Amino acid sequence: MSPKSAVPRAVAIAVAVQSREPDYSDAQVCLVSSRKHKDAFVLPKGGVERGESPREAAARELWEEAGVRAPLALPPGAPTEALEIPDTKPHKHSPSADAADAAFVPATVYSVHEFVVAPEHVEAKWPEAKERVRLFVPPAEARERVAWRRGMADALQRASCFRL
């Protein structure tokens, strides 16, 4: 197959932060329990569906998985372009399995979207409430809890609200 037929899956990741302080010194990051890995936590994420933007997908996943209705507006200081993190696993039709090779096509490209959410954005009932646990934890704890999942700690580390 030609490299053009190898198209990475687009997955949007939501970094949702609650903070009362403009410098995010009291920030709490939203995590959800993994459905596949018992006692493990992840950032809300999921595939971008036809007809929606990656940011809309991240907001949808945040609602479905965590019960947070985030405003689509970018938070102050957030980059207008989403951070993209390519997977190191090759697409099944990638001409190369070596991520350092220019011909390599990743299986997935993750886009990271930041949201600042207020307590009133957090709902008591949501679509996956019976399947997931929702936590708001400090950034350092969030990075520790998601470190098992490739790319998630990096996504948090590079979020603009933690680089002020």
VOFI-611745 format. One line per field, with one value per residue: residue number from 0; residue in three letters; chain; x, y, z of N, C-alpha, C in turn. Coordinates in steps of 0.05 Angstrom, whole numbers. Layout:
k <- [NUM; ...] $
r <- [ALA; ...] $
c <- [A; ...] $
nxx <- [X; ...] $
nyy <- [Y; ...] $
nzz <- [Z; ...] $
caxx <- [X; ...] $
cayy <- [Y; ...] $
cazz <- [Z; ...] $
cxx <- [X; ...] $
cyy <- [Y; ...] $
czz <- [Z; ...] $
//
This chain:
k <- [0; 1; 2; 3; 4; 5; 6; 7; 8; 9; 10; 11; 12; 13; 14; 15; 16; 17; 18; 19; 20; 21; 22; 23; 24; 25; 26; 27; 28; 29; 30; 31; 32; 33; 34; 35; 36; 37; 38; 39; 40; 41; 42; 43; 44; 45; 46; 47; 48; 49; 50; 51; 52; 53; 54; 55; 56; 57; 58; 59; 60; 61; 62; 63; 64; 65; 66; 67; 68; 69; 70; 71; 72; 73; 74; 75; 76; 77; 78; 79; 80; 81; 82; 83; 84; 85; 86; 87; 88; 89; 90; 91; 92; 93; 94; 95; 96; 97; 98; 99; 100; 101; 102; 103; 104; 105; 106; 107; 108; 109; 110; 111; 112; 113; 114; 115; 116; 117; 118; 119; 120; 121; 122; 123; 124; 125; 126; 127; 128; 129; 130; 131; 132; 133; 134; 135; 136; 137; 138; 139; 140; 141; 142; 143; 144; 145; 146; 147; 148; 149; 150; 151; 152; 153; 154; 155; 156; 157; 158; 159; 160; 161; 162; 163] $
r <- [MET; SER; PRO; LYS; SER; ALA; VAL; PRO; ARG; ALA; VAL; ALA; ILE; ALA; VAL; ALA; VAL; GLN; SER; ARG; GLU; PRO; ASP; TYR; SER; ASP; ALA; GLN; VAL; CYS; LEU; VAL; SER; SER; ARG; LYS; HIS; LYS; ASP; ALA; PHE; VAL; LEU; PRO; LYS; GLY; GLY; VAL; GLU; ARG; GLY; GLU; SER; PRO; ARG; GLU; ALA; ALA; ALA; ARG; GLU; LEU; TRP; GLU; GLU; ALA; GLY; VAL; ARG; ALA; PRO; LEU; ALA; LEU; PRO; PRO; GLY; ALA; PRO; THR; GLU; ALA; LEU; GLU; ILE; PRO; ASP; THR; LYS; PRO; HIS; LYS; HIS; SER; PRO; SER; ALA; ASP; ALA; ALA; ASP; ALA; ALA; PHE; VAL; PRO; ALA; THR; VAL; TYR; SER; VAL; HIS; GLU; PHE; VAL; VAL; ALA; PRO; GLU; HIS; VAL; GLU; ALA; LYS; TRP; PRO; GLU; ALA; LYS; GLU; ARG; VAL; ARG; LEU; PHE; VAL; PRO; PRO; ALA; GLU; ALA; ARG; GLU; ARG; VAL; ALA; TRP; ARG; ARG; GLY; MET; ALA; ASP; ALA; LEU; GLN; ARG; ALA; SER; CYS; PHE; ARG; LEU] $
c <- [A; A; A; A; A; A; A; A; A; A; A; A; A; A; A; A; A; A; A; A; A; A; A; A; A; A; A; A; A; A; A; A; A; A; A; A; A; A; A; A; A; A; A; A; A; A; A; A; A; A; A; A; A; A; A; A; A; A; A; A; A; A; A; A; A; A; A; A; A; A; A; A; A; A; A; A; A; A; A; A; A; A; A; A; A; A; A; A; A; A; A; A; A; A; A; A; A; A; A; A; A; A; A; A; A; A; A; A; A; A; A; A; A; A; A; A; A; A; A; A; A; A; A; A; A; A; A; A; A; A; A; A; A; A; A; A; A; A; A; A; A; A; A; A; A; A; A; A; A; A; A; A; A; A; A; A; A; A; A; A; A; A; A; A] $
nxx <- [17; 8; 40; 1; -46; -41; -67; -64; -102; -143; -141; -169; -148; -168; -148; -169; -177; -188; -187; -179; -144; -108; -57; -57; -40; -68; -86; -126; -130; -171; -183; -199; -221; -192; -224; -203; -159; -154; -157; -126; -113; -131; -127; -186; -205; -212; -233; -236; -295; -330; -345; -336; -292; -225; -221; -275; -285; -253; -279; -329; -314; -296; -344; -373; -340; -324; -363; -361; -377; -348; -330; -321; -288; -220; -175; -146; -82; -73; -47; -65; -63; -70; -31; 5; 16; 49; 38; 83; 78; 73; 28; -15; -7; 39; 98; 145; 170; 200; 202; 236; 245; 233; 192; 157; 92; 49; 7; -32; -49; -46; -83; -78; -120; -135; -176; -208; -245; -303; -332; -388; -390; -384; -419; -466; -487; -472; -457; -420; -418; -428; -389; -339; -293; -286; -236; -207; -145; -81; -32; 19; 7; -30; 3; 35; -4; -21; 24; 35; 10; 28; 51; 13; 31; 68; 34; 8; 51; 67; 25; -2; -22; 8; 56; 63] $
nyy <- [-24; 46; 103; 142; 116; 103; 129; 163; 150; 199; 225; 259; 292; 314; 364; 384; 435; 459; 519; 573; 612; 660; 647; 593; 567; 536; 494; 439; 378; 343; 275; 209; 143; 86; 43; -3; -17; -35; 4; 45; 111; 161; 216; 245; 222; 210; 185; 228; 246; 242; 304; 335; 380; 371; 396; 400; 346; 333; 361; 335; 283; 295; 308; 259; 220; 243; 277; 332; 394; 430; 497; 515; 556; 579; 576; 632; 648; 599; 560; 574; 534; 465; 422; 370; 301; 250; 180; 127; 78; 42; 56; 6; 4; 31; 49; 43; 16; 43; 97; 140; 144; 179; 162; 138; 126; 144; 104; 131; 199; 243; 298; 352; 386; 442; 460; 506; 497; 511; 499; 494; 471; 418; 360; 319; 273; 234; 208; 162; 151; 106; 73; 95; 129; 195; 242; 301; 326; 351; 378; 351; 302; 284; 277; 234; 194; 185; 169; 116; 110; 118; 180; 212; 237; 271; 304; 331; 356; 392; 426; 491; 520; 503; 524; 577] $
nzz <- [0; -11; 21; 27; 38; 90; 143; 202; 262; 291; 354; 408; 467; 530; 573; 630; 676; 741; 774; 820; 822; 782; 767; 767; 812; 849; 820; 797; 765; 720; 720; 697; 712; 681; 635; 617; 648; 711; 769; 747; 721; 672; 626; 601; 537; 466; 401; 343; 315; 252; 223; 268; 303; 328; 379; 393; 397; 441; 482; 480; 496; 547; 572; 565; 590; 639; 658; 654; 631; 589; 569; 501; 487; 484; 539; 575; 552; 530; 475; 407; 370; 377; 417; 387; 391; 364; 359; 377; 357; 296; 241; 213; 158; 150; 116; 143; 205; 240; 282; 275; 222; 162; 130; 164; 191; 241; 283; 311; 322; 373; 397; 440; 484; 521; 577; 619; 675; 714; 780; 771; 721; 728; 729; 766; 745; 689; 622; 626; 680; 711; 696; 705; 749; 771; 783; 813; 817; 842; 795; 796; 821; 783; 738; 758; 764; 712; 686; 670; 622; 557; 534; 561; 610; 588; 558; 598; 623; 584; 579; 573; 617; 660; 652; 664] $
caxx <- [0; 23; 39; -24; -68; -36; -76; -66; -127; -142; -152; -168; -144; -177; -135; -188; -165; -203; -169; -190; -122; -101; -31; -62; -25; -85; -99; -134; -133; -191; -175; -220; -211; -190; -242; -188; -138; -164; -142; -109; -127; -123; -141; -208; -196; -227; -231; -250; -316; -335; -360; -329; -265; -212; -229; -302; -283; -242; -301; -348; -302; -295; -371; -381; -324; -320; -386; -353; -387; -328; -334; -303; -269; -193; -169; -126; -54; -70; -40; -88; -59; -68; -6; 1; 35; 46; 43; 108; 70; 67; 3; -12; 2; 62; 120; 167; 163; 219; 191; 256; 246; 215; 169; 140; 65; 40; -20; -50; -39; -62; -83; -83; -137; -137; -201; -210; -273; -312; -347; -414; -387; -381; -446; -468; -494; -461; -461; -404; -415; -428; -365; -315; -290; -275; -220; -193; -121; -60; -18; 41; -6; -41; 25; 42; -26; -24; 50; 34; -1; 47; 44; -5; 46; 80; 13; 4; 76; 69; 1; 6; -30; 28; 82; 61] $
cayy <- [0; 71; 117; 158; 100; 100; 154; 159; 155; 224; 223; 284; 290; 337; 371; 401; 445; 477; 537; 599; 631; 666; 634; 564; 556; 517; 478; 411; 367; 323; 249; 189; 116; 71; 20; -28; -22; -32; 22; 64; 135; 173; 240; 239; 223; 192; 190; 251; 236; 257; 329; 351; 389; 358; 409; 391; 318; 333; 371; 314; 262; 305; 305; 231; 204; 255; 293; 360; 409; 451; 516; 511; 578; 574; 590; 652; 639; 573; 563; 571; 508; 443; 406; 344; 281; 226; 154; 114; 53; 48; 49; -20; 7; 49; 37; 38; 12; 59; 124; 160; 144; 200; 148; 127; 137; 134; 92; 151; 226; 254; 327; 359; 410; 452; 473; 515; 492; 520; 478; 491; 455; 390; 349; 296; 250; 236; 183; 139; 153; 79; 58; 110; 147; 221; 255; 326; 324; 370; 370; 331; 276; 276; 266; 208; 175; 178; 162; 89; 111; 132; 206; 228; 254; 291; 322; 348; 372; 413; 443; 519; 531; 496; 536; 606] $
cazz <- [0; -12; 46; 28; 49; 119; 155; 231; 276; 306; 381; 423; 496; 545; 598; 643; 700; 758; 790; 827; 820; 755; 760; 768; 835; 863; 799; 800; 738; 718; 711; 698; 714; 656; 634; 610; 667; 738; 787; 732; 713; 647; 618; 582; 509; 448; 373; 331; 297; 227; 226; 291; 305; 350; 404; 400; 406; 469; 499; 481; 513; 575; 581; 566; 608; 665; 667; 656; 608; 586; 548; 478; 485; 494; 564; 572; 550; 516; 447; 389; 357; 396; 418; 375; 400; 348; 371; 368; 344; 268; 228; 201; 130; 149; 101; 161; 233; 255; 285; 267; 193; 150; 118; 186; 195; 267; 285; 323; 329; 395; 399; 468; 485; 548; 585; 647; 683; 741; 793; 759; 696; 736; 733; 784; 729; 662; 607; 635; 709; 723; 686; 711; 772; 764; 804; 808; 833; 834; 771; 801; 825; 758; 722; 769; 760; 683; 675; 659; 594; 540; 523; 578; 628; 570; 551; 622; 628; 563; 579; 578; 644; 679; 645; 668] $
cxx <- [18; 21; 13; -47; -65; -43; -79; -94; -123; -156; -148; -166; -153; -161; -153; -178; -185; -183; -183; -169; -113; -74; -33; -47; -41; -98; -104; -141; -154; -180; -199; -207; -211; -210; -227; -168; -147; -145; -123; -126; -114; -136; -164; -198; -213; -224; -247; -270; -320; -353; -354; -299; -251; -219; -257; -302; -273; -263; -322; -339; -302; -323; -378; -367; -323; -343; -380; -361; -369; -335; -314; -283; -242; -189; -147; -98; -51; -63; -64; -86; -56; -41; -12; 24; 31; 53; 70; 103; 64; 38; 6; -3; 26; 85; 145; 157; 180; 208; 210; 257; 226; 190; 149; 113; 55; 12; -41; -35; -58; -60; -92; -97; -141; -164; -198; -239; -279; -328; -375; -414; -387; -409; -444; -474; -483; -461; -445; -400; -414; -404; -339; -316; -277; -260; -210; -169; -101; -44; 4; 29; -18; -20; 33; 21; -29; 2; 51; 25; 16; 35; 27; 10; 59; 59; 8; 27; 77; 44; 9; 0; -10; 55; 82; 84] $
cyy <- [25; 85; 134; 143; 96; 127; 148; 164; 181; 220; 249; 278; 316; 341; 392; 409; 463; 493; 563; 620; 636; 653; 604; 551; 535; 498; 449; 401; 344; 297; 230; 161; 103; 48; -6; -36; -15; -14; 41; 87; 146; 201; 232; 242; 205; 202; 214; 239; 254; 281; 345; 358; 373; 370; 401; 362; 316; 341; 349; 291; 270; 303; 275; 216; 216; 272; 322; 373; 433; 471; 512; 533; 570; 588; 611; 640; 612; 578; 559; 544; 486; 430; 379; 325; 256; 201; 143; 87; 59; 41; 22; -19; 25; 35; 31; 34; 29; 88; 146; 162; 164; 187; 137; 141; 126; 122; 113; 177; 237; 285; 334; 386; 417; 465; 482; 512; 501; 497; 473; 476; 426; 379; 324; 270; 255; 209; 159; 138; 125; 63; 70; 125; 172; 232; 282; 325; 345; 360; 349; 304; 266; 264; 238; 187; 167; 169; 135; 89; 129; 159; 224; 247; 277; 312; 341; 367; 396; 431; 472; 530; 523; 507; 566; 615] $
czz <- [0; 15; 49; 40; 79; 132; 185; 241; 292; 333; 396; 453; 509; 571; 611; 670; 715; 773; 796; 824; 791; 747; 762; 792; 851; 843; 807; 772; 740; 706; 713; 700; 686; 657; 630; 632; 695; 755; 773; 723; 687; 645; 600; 553; 492; 419; 364; 311; 273; 233; 251; 291; 328; 378; 413; 409; 435; 489; 502; 499; 542; 587; 585; 588; 636; 675; 670; 629; 605; 565; 526; 475; 497; 520; 559; 571; 536; 487; 429; 373; 379; 394; 405; 383; 383; 364; 361; 355; 315; 260; 214; 171; 128; 134; 119; 190; 251; 257; 277; 237; 182; 138; 139; 188; 221; 265; 293; 326; 349; 394; 428; 470; 515; 553; 614; 654; 711; 754; 781; 732; 702; 744; 752; 768; 701; 648; 618; 665; 723; 716; 696; 737; 762; 788; 795; 828; 824; 811; 775; 805; 799; 740; 731; 762; 730; 671; 662; 629; 577; 530; 541; 597; 612; 563; 574; 626; 608; 562; 587; 605; 665; 673; 649; 687] $
//
